Amino acid sequence: MPTIAIDCLQPGIYISLDGIGWMEHPFLLNHFRITTQQQIGALRRMGLTEVQWDPARSTVQPLPAAAVPEAEPDFGAGALDALLSSKRDRVERVREQRETLARCARLYDQETKSVRQILGSVASRPNEAHSSAKTLTARLVEGLVNAKNVAVHLVNLKSSETGLPGHSMNVMVIALLIGKAVGLSADELKELGLGAMLHDIGKEDVPSRVLRNPNRTPAEEQFYRGHTGFGIKSVAGIRDLATGVRNVIACHHERWDGNGFPNRLTESRIPKLARIVAIANRYDNLCNPIDPKAARTPAQAVAAMFKDEGGLDPELLRAFVKALGIYPPGSFVGLDDGSIGLVMETNDRDLLRPLLMIYDAGVPRNEALLLDMRDAEAKIEATLNPQDLPRAVVEYLAPQGRIELYITPAT
């Protein structure tokens, strides 16, 4: 990048402070478009005489040197102090946000391991497994029942449970998000969560070669579709299992238009909890397919779900999209200042301004900046397809490549 004298700066010039450590300057980002004279005063107060600038991302041209007054009052001290104070506050919020994401990752990992144990013990210890499953579900539900707002967090683990336990956990989290959005009661949410956890338990009886085959023969497809019946058989030993839970297991592949299985039910004849789980199940299967190369971005997944007219309850699908937001966690986004970020958290109080992890090659990934768009001057310009991004960017922001979500009451 070319350099520009500090005296030639004006609002609209896009600058880079890559040569200065992030903690050594008072600005939120290392690259940004100047918006105020206060920022220019802060740069002067830092003792800089010139900075790098990007003509392509600037909206104005530099001031000519002759246009700068010979003598000018130095308001830099106040400007720098104000920006440093603001940055200290933001750094503290980033620290708290980082701790929240780390805590959610730990909880997700713990809960998913519990799901693995529950699914593995249904056949041999059905009632013990049922009790553990109800406890786990209640733990998730109780914090959401009275929460005015819900935060949805992306869980970006280095390694996590995949396969059936990971899928079951994701479907449970997404289903509870929908259930909360449509006003289900605490008891209904608990049934929904339990049904979502157990919805695919019948797949334990389907050979892996059938489950993982995208081009099944008619006989294999028939065997695969039998997993709903295998699931009902698997939970037969559980005393007092709620009918709503059984219906989720039996009906989560029914379609709104009647072309689903096993009973070709239509519209409201499909139990409501099963309709909710069908949406959660479809979303997770699109974002986290067996073949990672076939994975859709969150935006692509939502678009595919709307395009599949007749498959899903349209009212519940709209509630799902409204709850998840325009920029669902796991979305890659481009900002109007040229930055690239990954949506780490959405809050239903302000879905247009999520929490982002920002790519910066000069910052170690474990110290990556978390940018709350509610505090940022930059705006999200577009969602991006990771296939169109440099590999280094994708591996920095989402090394695991999976979209796993956790929900908590919003603070």
HELIX and SHEET records of a PDB file:
HELIX    1   1 ILE A    6  CYS A    8  5                                   3    
HELIX    2   2 TRP A   22  GLU A   24  5                                   3    
HELIX    3   3 GLN A   37  ARG A   45  1                                   9    
HELIX    4   4 PRO A   55  ARG A   57  5                                   3    
HELIX    5   5 ALA A   65  ALA A   67  5                                   3    
HELIX    6   6 GLY A   76  SER A  121  1                                  46    
HELIX    7   7 PRO A  126  VAL A  145  1                                  20    
HELIX    8   8 GLY A  163  ALA A  181  1                                  19    
HELIX    9   9 ALA A  186  LEU A  198  1                                  13    
HELIX   10  10 ILE A  201  ASP A  205  5                                   5    
HELIX   11  11 SER A  208  LEU A  211  1                                   4    
HELIX   12  12 PRO A  218  ARG A  225  1                                   8    
HELIX   13  13 HIS A  227  SER A  234  1                                   8    
HELIX   14  14 THR A  243  CYS A  251  1                                   9    
HELIX   15  15 GLU A  267  ARG A  269  5                                   3    
HELIX   16  16 LYS A  272  CYS A  287  1                                  16    
HELIX   17  17 PRO A  292  ALA A  294  5                                   3    
HELIX   18  18 PRO A  298  LYS A  307  1                                  10    
HELIX   19  19 PRO A  314  LEU A  324  1                                  11    
HELIX   20  20 ARG A  365  GLU A  367  5                                   3    
HELIX   21  21 PRO A  386  ASP A  388  5                                   3    
HELIX   22  22 ARG A  391  LEU A  397  1                                   7    
SHEET    1   A 4 THR A   3  ALA A   5  0                                        
SHEET    2   A 4 GLU A  50  TRP A  53 -1                                        
SHEET    3   A 4 TYR A  14  SER A  16 -1                                        
SHEET    4   A 4 HIS A  31  ARG A  33 -1                                        
SHEET    1   B 5 LEU A 370  ASP A 372  0                                        
SHEET    2   B 5 LEU A 355  ILE A 358 -1                                        
SHEET    3   B 5 ILE A 340  ASN A 347 -1                                        
SHEET    4   B 5 VAL A 150  LEU A 154 -1                                        
SHEET    5   B 5 LEU A 405  PRO A 409 -1                                        
SHEET    1   C 5 LEU A 370  ASP A 372  0                                        
SHEET    2   C 5 LEU A 355  ILE A 358 -1                                        
SHEET    3   C 5 ILE A 340  ASN A 347 -1                                        
SHEET    4   C 5 PHE A 332  LEU A 335 -1                                        
SHEET    5   C 5 ILE A 380  LEU A 384 -1                                        
END                                                                             
